[in-house]
């Protein structure tokens, strides 16, 4: 039995635009080798800040990923991925008030697991857990799972012998959800905005008044799209002809009726269904 070999390799990849600002962009690859097994773990992190002459564009993005890929024997192929990110960005050209000067922030984690038996039976499971500033505390994070199944009948030897003109055939189906947080052009639409000013009442001028300039929409949450798909794809006659056929069904829930906080609250939320 041969001894295991461990290898640690560190590589650096700098983007020229951010290199001028002196900010690093690095990645690390850890590869573990043995006589029959091979494990790969990739970890990378990015921190970027960009400065312009006229205005300041502030971008900080932290990314990390853990990737696993392994073949058990000759039949069982597996892979897994865990990905985490957090971002903080702001263009000072848009900072015209205390509210608009707050940086845009996002945070999320996603994962994927795949399994294949003889590259004929396929399974793909995904999920995303993402946070957005557009929703009030308790509704900031959304969970979006999905699953996909696939079958490749051309992986069978008797199919290859019976249909030699059929090079590849795959039947697949998927079901899952995705989210959208950009449902209005107003930042923090769940907040009620109050302004202080002066006015007149009963003939008395210069009276200090307080008024609501925007009513917060406390019923907002992630807009979710439930997607289902069934498809067939194949290749014929030595890959000279290929085709893809898909049937899908999409339903989007939680769509605001209008684009302002006050009207969203009064008009409620809508749903849209699409098929094809």
HELIX and SHEET records of a PDB file:
HELIX    1   1 UNK A   16  UNK A   19  1                                   4    
HELIX    2   2 UNK A   92  UNK A   94  5                                   3    
HELIX    3   3 UNK A  153  UNK A  155  5                                   3    
HELIX    4   4 UNK A  157  UNK A  162  1                                   6    
HELIX    5   5 UNK A  261  UNK A  267  1                                   7    
SHEET    1   A 3 UNK A   5  UNK A  12  0                                        
SHEET    2   A 3 UNK A  25  UNK A  33 -1                                        
SHEET    3   A 3 UNK A  38  UNK A  46 -1                                        
SHEET    1   B10 UNK A  50  UNK A  51  0                                        
SHEET    2   B10 UNK A  56  UNK A  72 -1                                        
SHEET    3   B10 UNK A  76  UNK A  91 -1                                        
SHEET    4   B10 UNK A 104  UNK A 117 -1                                        
SHEET    5   B10 UNK A 121  UNK A 132 -1                                        
SHEET    6   B10 UNK A 141  UNK A 151 -1                                        
SHEET    7   B10 UNK A 166  UNK A 180 -1                                        
SHEET    8   B10 UNK A 223  UNK A 236 -1                                        
SHEET    9   B10 UNK A 241  UNK A 256 -1                                        
SHEET   10   B10 UNK A 269  UNK A 275 -1                                        
SHEET    1   C 2 UNK A 193  UNK A 201  0                                        
SHEET    2   C 2 UNK A 204  UNK A 214 -1                                        
END                                                                             
